[in-house]
Amino acid sequence: MAPTPTPRFRMSTPSTVSSSCPSSSASYLSLLTPTPTVVATPVWTCSTGNGLPDDCYDVPSGVLLEEHTRVAWVASWSRMIPVSDERFLGLDQLGRLASPHPEIVFKALIKVIRFIRQTHQAMTSVCAQQTKYDASLRSKAVLAYQGLKSLMNISEAVIAPHPDNLFAVLRMFNHFWDMFSFAEAEFFPFVAGLFVENYKSFAAMFYRILGVLTSVVRRTFEALEVWMSNHADEIPLDVGVHDITKYVTLHITLLSEHGVLLKSALNVSHGTREASAGAAGAENLESLMAAALLSHLEKTLERISKWYQFSGLQWLFLVNNMNFILLEKVVAEKFGDDWLLKRWSILEIYISRYLDVSWTPVVSCLRMESRVILGCFNKQPAISAFNIKFETTYATQMTWQIEDPQLRKHMREAVIEAIIPTYCSYLEKHKGKQTKFLQYTPKELKDLLSELFEG
């Protein structure tokens, strides 16, 4: 595999800008390195009904998604201790899977996962003791069989999709398949003589359950895209990395860890488990899903940027978010060089547009020998117009923020490169003139610009 392309900005930036106004400056080719971020909690709009309270928790949430995934993992692999009052999975418990409250759905999913594992363990225990057949073993077999029957009710259940709960659904799918595969191969043949019921009818319900879970997985991705689109119509709170960006990149990271389970859920057909094709196929499917999410995220961020009053803020918002996406480890690992190079080029375009709309108007003042004030014949020196425009722009942008320190450093250098050389050239050309209008030395300007983007 070709090495990951080196992210770099192609604009020239001086390492130092002194009052002596050097005629040329060294260009930089600096790597951007990822920095830790704090995942915030965006709002998930959920409807209520069926007499349920309307205090839905605010999700999707990056923090909650991580915690849900961790709990689902523990529920999948830890040793489960049977609970006496949870012997059978009741219809009332399955009804919770349709709740508009994602937290209620998650708790119900974990309960189902536990019950699946307990039922699997019960069947395994019965089959391991089949040489010691007695009334006690028959009783245990009946209980395991009744547990399996109660699980078949999932074939008629409605499971509300929600991005935070995706990975619990995938775990449930995995354990359900393992349990039923064991039942077909070992448990059903053993209990064939114990029951009048035709256990083969379970197979049809089993595949209906797989269909239910597959549908939930697909609708979960649709729900995530709808959530992103809905947020594009909300005014952003600041210019930093948006909660949508943080959440989607975390979702993609978790997808990369659940690629095989995702393939199982989406590619089961004709009674076969196509996930057995291996990790390569799973990785390809997961990459396609991740690429689709990122594409939708990019479009959403562009729509959100239109809410900003200042065009400079629009481009800075896109700079912050594209930079965050590209510095995510999973993005660098999952997407090809062409994809990465294209996005780094887009980031450079965003930076260039920001400079054009924010600082080019400031520098253009110095390229005019004089300016007419309010249509009068009085002439305003270019340096005076520059001072006014610079101070207005600087005061506005002092409240703007770039979270990533490396990006903040490079953006400052880019602004300095856009301002200082032209300013120095103007001072050299008008040496000894208009001194009463001179308010800043080049070093003072550089020091001011070096304080930008702290927020």
C-alpha positions in Angstrom: 0.0 0.0 0.0 1.3 3.4 -0.9 2.3 5.7 2.1 -0.3 8.0 3.4 0.0 11.4 1.6 1.7 14.1 3.7 -0.8 16.8 4.6 0.7 20.2 3.9 -0.3 23.7 2.9 1.3 25.0 -0.3 1.2 28.7 0.5 4.5 30.3 1.5 4.8 31.5 5.1 7.7 33.3 6.7 9.4 31.9 9.6 10.1 35.4 10.8 9.0 38.9 9.8 11.1 41.6 11.2 10.9 45.4 11.0 13.7 45.4 8.4 11.3 43.9 5.9 13.2 41.0 4.3 12.7 40.7 0.5 11.9 37.0 0.6 10.8 34.5 3.2 11.2 30.8 3.6 8.2 28.6 2.8 7.1 26.0 5.3 6.0 22.4 4.7 4.6 21.5 8.1 2.8 18.4 9.1 -0.4 18.6 11.0 -0.7 16.3 13.9 -3.9 15.2 15.7 -4.8 16.7 19.0 -7.1 15.4 21.8 -10.7 16.7 21.6 -13.6 16.8 24.0 -16.7 15.3 22.5 -19.7 17.5 23.1 -23.4 16.5 23.2 -25.6 17.6 20.2 -29.3 17.4 20.4 -31.4 14.6 19.0 -35.0 15.5 18.3 -37.2 12.6 19.3 -40.9 12.3 19.2 -42.9 10.9 22.1 -46.1 8.9 22.3 -47.8 5.9 23.8 -48.0 7.7 27.2 -44.2 7.9 27.6 -42.6 11.0 29.2 -41.1 13.6 26.8 -37.8 14.0 28.6 -35.7 12.3 25.9 -32.0 12.5 26.6 -30.0 14.7 24.2 -28.5 12.4 21.6 -26.8 11.4 19.4 -24.0 12.0 21.8 -20.4 11.1 21.4 -20.0 10.3 25.1 -23.1 8.3 25.2 -22.2 6.4 22.0 -18.9 5.3 23.5 -20.5 4.2 26.7 -23.3 2.3 24.9 -20.8 0.6 22.8 -18.7 -0.4 25.8 -21.8 -1.7 27.7 -22.9 -3.7 24.6 -19.4 -5.2 24.3 -19.4 -6.2 28.0 -22.9 -7.7 27.7 -21.7 -9.7 24.7 -18.6 -11.2 26.1 -18.7 -11.2 29.9 -20.0 -14.2 31.8 -23.7 -13.7 32.4 -25.3 -14.8 35.7 -28.9 -15.9 35.3 -31.4 -13.7 37.0 -34.4 -15.5 38.6 -37.0 -13.0 37.7 -35.8 -12.7 34.2 -36.3 -16.4 33.2 -38.4 -15.6 30.2 -38.5 -12.6 27.9 -42.0 -11.1 28.1 -43.9 -9.2 25.4 -43.9 -6.2 27.6 -40.1 -6.1 27.5 -40.0 -6.5 23.7 -42.5 -3.6 23.5 -39.8 -1.4 24.9 -37.8 -1.9 21.8 -40.2 0.4 19.9 -39.9 3.2 22.4 -39.1 6.7 21.0 -36.7 7.0 23.9 -33.3 5.6 22.7 -32.1 5.0 26.3 -35.1 2.8 27.0 -34.4 0.9 23.7 -30.8 0.4 24.6 -31.6 -1.0 28.0 -34.1 -3.4 26.4 -31.5 -4.5 23.8 -29.0 -5.3 26.6 -31.7 -7.3 28.4 -32.4 -9.3 25.2 -28.7 -9.9 24.7 -28.4 -11.2 28.2 -31.4 -13.5 27.7 -30.0 -14.8 24.4 -26.8 -15.7 26.1 -28.6 -17.3 29.1 -30.7 -19.4 26.7 -27.7 -20.4 24.7 -25.9 -21.5 28.0 -29.0 -23.4 29.1 -29.1 -25.3 25.8 -25.4 -26.0 26.0 -25.7 -27.3 29.5 -28.6 -29.6 28.5 -26.7 -31.0 25.6 -23.6 -31.6 27.6 -25.6 -33.8 30.1 -27.7 -35.8 27.6 -26.0 -39.1 28.6 -27.5 -38.6 32.1 -31.1 -38.2 31.0 -33.5 -37.9 33.9 -36.5 -35.8 35.0 -34.2 -33.0 36.1 -32.6 -32.8 32.7 -36.0 -32.9 31.0 -37.1 -29.9 33.2 -34.0 -28.0 32.2 -34.6 -28.8 28.5 -38.1 -27.6 28.8 -37.0 -24.3 30.3 -34.3 -23.8 27.6 -36.9 -24.6 25.0 -39.4 -22.1 26.5 -36.7 -19.5 26.6 -36.0 -20.0 22.9 -39.7 -19.8 22.1 -40.0 -16.5 23.9 -37.1 -15.1 21.9 -39.0 -16.0 18.7 -41.4 -13.1 19.6 -38.7 -10.8 18.3 -39.8 -11.8 14.8 -42.9 -9.6 15.4 -41.2 -6.8 17.3 -40.6 -3.3 16.2 -37.2 -1.9 17.1 -36.8 1.8 16.9 -33.5 2.7 15.1 -31.1 5.1 16.7 -27.4 5.8 16.0 -26.3 5.4 19.6 -27.8 1.9 19.7 -26.4 0.5 16.4 -23.6 -1.4 18.0 -25.9 -3.1 20.6 -28.1 -4.2 17.7 -25.0 -5.7 15.9 -24.0 -7.5 19.1 -27.6 -8.9 19.4 -27.5 -10.1 15.8 -24.2 -11.9 16.4 -25.3 -13.7 19.5 -28.7 -14.6 18.1 -27.1 -16.2 15.1 -24.7 -18.2 17.3 -27.5 -19.3 19.6 -29.8 -20.5 16.8 -27.0 -22.2 14.9 -26.3 -24.2 18.0 -30.0 -25.0 18.5 -30.3 -26.3 15.0 -27.1 -28.5 15.2 -27.3 -29.7 18.8 -30.3 -28.8 20.8 -33.2 -29.5 18.5 -32.1 -33.0 17.6 -31.8 -33.8 21.3 -35.2 -32.5 22.3 -37.0 -33.9 19.2 -38.5 -36.7 21.2 -39.5 -34.5 24.2 -42.0 -32.2 22.6 -45.0 -32.5 20.3 -44.4 -29.1 18.7 -42.7 -28.8 15.4 -39.5 -27.0 16.3 -38.6 -26.6 12.5 -41.1 -23.8 12.4 -38.6 -21.8 14.4 -36.3 -21.5 11.3 -38.8 -19.2 9.5 -39.1 -17.0 12.6 -35.4 -17.0 13.0 -34.8 -15.6 9.5 -37.6 -13.1 10.1 -35.7 -11.9 13.1 -32.6 -11.5 11.1 -34.6 -9.5 8.7 -35.9 -7.3 11.5 -32.3 -6.6 12.7 -31.0 -6.0 9.2 -33.8 -3.5 8.7 -32.9 -1.7 12.0 -29.2 -1.4 10.9 -30.1 0.1 7.6 -32.7 2.5 9.1 -30.1 3.5 11.7 -27.8 4.9 9.0 -30.8 6.6 7.4 -31.7 8.1 10.8 -28.1 9.4 11.2 -28.2 11.1 7.8 -31.6 12.6 8.6 -30.2 13.9 11.9 -27.3 15.6 10.1 -29.7 17.2 7.6 -31.9 18.5 10.3 -29.0 20.1 12.1 -28.0 21.9 8.9 -31.1 24.1 9.5 -30.0 25.2 12.9 -27.8 28.2 13.6 -24.4 27.1 14.9 -23.2 28.3 18.3 -19.6 28.9 17.4 -17.0 28.6 14.6 -15.3 25.6 16.1 -15.5 21.9 15.3 -19.3 21.1 15.1 -20.8 18.4 17.3 -22.0 16.6 14.1 -18.4 16.3 13.0 -17.3 14.9 16.3 -20.1 12.4 16.5 -19.9 11.1 12.9 -16.1 10.6 13.1 -16.6 8.7 16.4 -19.3 6.6 14.7 -16.9 5.8 11.8 -14.2 4.8 14.3 -16.6 2.4 16.0 -17.7 1.1 12.6 -14.2 0.1 11.8 -14.1 -2.0 15.0 -17.4 -3.7 14.1 -16.9 -4.3 10.4 -17.4 -8.1 10.5 -20.6 -7.7 12.5 -21.9 -5.0 10.1 -21.3 -7.3 7.2 -23.1 -10.1 9.0 -26.2 -7.9 9.5 -26.3 -6.4 6.0 -25.3 -9.5 3.9 -27.3 -12.4 5.4 -29.3 -13.9 2.6 -30.5 -17.3 1.3 -29.9 -18.9 4.8 -26.2 -18.3 4.8 -24.0 -16.1 6.9 -21.9 -14.2 4.3 -19.8 -12.6 7.0 -17.8 -15.8 6.9 -16.2 -14.3 3.7 -13.7 -12.8 6.0 -12.4 -9.5 7.3 -11.5 -8.2 3.9 -15.0 -8.1 2.6 -16.2 -6.7 5.9 -13.6 -3.9 5.8 -14.7 -3.0 2.3 -18.4 -2.8 3.3 -17.5 -0.7 6.4 -15.4 1.6 4.3 -18.3 2.2 1.9 -20.6 3.0 4.7 -18.1 5.3 6.3 -17.5 7.0 3.0 -21.2 7.6 2.5 -21.5 9.1 6.0 -18.5 11.4 5.4 -19.9 12.6 2.1 -23.2 13.4 3.8 -21.3 15.2 6.6 -19.4 17.3 4.1 -22.6 18.5 2.5 -24.1 19.2 5.9 -21.2 21.3 7.0 -21.3 23.4 3.8 -25.0 24.1 4.5 -24.3 25.0 8.1 -21.6 27.4 7.1 -24.1 29.5 5.3 -25.6 30.6 8.6 -22.6 32.8 9.5 -23.0 36.5 9.0 -19.4 37.1 8.0 -18.1 35.2 5.0 -14.7 34.9 6.8 -16.5 32.9 9.5 -18.0 30.6 6.9 -14.6 29.6 5.6 -13.0 29.4 9.0 -15.8 27.1 10.1 -15.1 24.8 7.2 -11.4 24.9 7.8 -11.8 23.8 11.5 -14.1 20.9 10.6 -12.3 19.6 7.5 -9.0 19.7 9.5 -10.6 17.7 12.3 -11.9 15.1 9.9 -8.5 14.7 8.2 -6.6 14.3 11.5 -8.8 11.5 12.7 -6.7 8.3 12.7 -9.5 6.1 11.3 -9.9 8.5 8.3 -6.2 8.3 7.5 -6.3 4.5 7.7 -9.5 3.7 5.9 -9.5 6.0 2.9 -7.1 5.9 -0.1 -4.4 8.4 -1.0 -6.6 10.0 -3.8 -9.4 10.7 -1.3 -7.0 12.1 1.3 -5.1 14.3 -1.2 -8.4 15.7 -2.6 -9.6 16.6 0.9 -6.2 18.2 1.8 -6.5 20.3 -1.4 -10.1 21.3 -0.4 -8.8 22.4 3.0 -6.2 24.5 1.3 -8.9 26.1 -0.8 -10.9 26.9 2.3 -7.9 28.6 3.8 -7.3 30.6 0.7 -10.9 31.7 0.6 -10.7 32.8 4.2 -7.7 34.9 3.5 -9.3 36.4 0.3 -12.5 37.5 2.1 -10.9 38.5 5.4 -7.5 40.1 4.8 -7.2 40.9 1.1 -9.5 43.9 1.6 -7.1 45.1 4.3 -4.1 44.8 2.1 -5.8 46.4 -0.9 -5.9 49.7 1.0 -2.1 49.9 0.6 -2.3 49.4 -3.1 -4.2 52.7 -3.5 -2.1 55.9 -3.4 -5.1 57.8 -2.0 -8.8 57.4 -1.2 -11.6 59.9 -1.6 -13.5 60.3 1.7 -17.3 60.3 1.3 -17.1 61.6 -2.2 -15.4 64.8 -1.2 -12.2 66.2 -2.7 -10.2 65.6 0.5 -7.8 62.7 0.1 -7.1 60.0 2.7 -3.6 58.5 2.7 -3.6 54.8 2.0 -1.8 54.1 5.3 -4.6 55.8 7.2 -7.2 53.7 5.3 -5.2 50.6 6.1 -5.1 51.4 9.8 -8.9 51.8 9.9 -9.6 48.6 8.0 -7.0 46.6 9.9 -8.3 47.6 13.3 -11.9 46.9 12.3 -11.1 43.4 10.9 -8.7 42.6 13.8 -11.2 43.5 16.5 -13.9 41.3 14.8 -11.6 38.3 14.4 -10.0 38.4 17.8 -13.1 36.4 19.1 -12.8 33.7 16.4 -11.3 30.4 17.5 -9.2 27.6 16.0 -9.0 24.7 18.5 -6.2 22.7 17.0 -2.8 24.3 18.0 -1.0 23.2 14.8 -3.7 24.6 12.6 -3.9 27.8 14.6 -0.2 28.3 14.2 -0.3 27.8 10.4 -3.3 30.0 10.0 -1.5 32.8 11.9 1.5 32.4 9.7 -0.7 32.5 6.6 -2.3 35.8 7.7 1.1 37.3 8.5 2.4 36.3 5.1 -0.7 37.9 3.5 -0.2 41.2 5.3 3.4 41.9 6.3 5.3 41.7 3.0 2.9 44.2 1.3 3.0 46.5 4.4 6.8 46.4 4.3 6.9 47.2 0.6 4.6 50.2 1.2 6.8 51.6 4.0 9.9 51.2 1.8 8.2 53.0 -1.0 7.0 55.9 1.2 10.1 56.1 3.5 10.0 59.4 5.3 6.5 60.3 4.1 3.2 60.1 5.9 5.0 59.3 9.1 2.2 61.0 11.2 -0.2 58.4 9.9 2.0 55.4 10.8 0.6 53.5 13.8 2.3 50.2 13.6 5.8 48.9 12.8 5.9 45.5 10.9 6.9 43.8 14.2 4.0 45.3 16.1 1.6 44.1 13.3 3.1 40.6 13.4 2.8 40.5 17.2 -0.9 41.4 16.9 -1.6 38.9 14.2 0.2 36.2 16.3 -2.6 36.5 18.9 -5.4 35.6 16.4 -7.7 32.6 16.7 -7.5 32.1 20.5 -11.3 32.8 20.8 
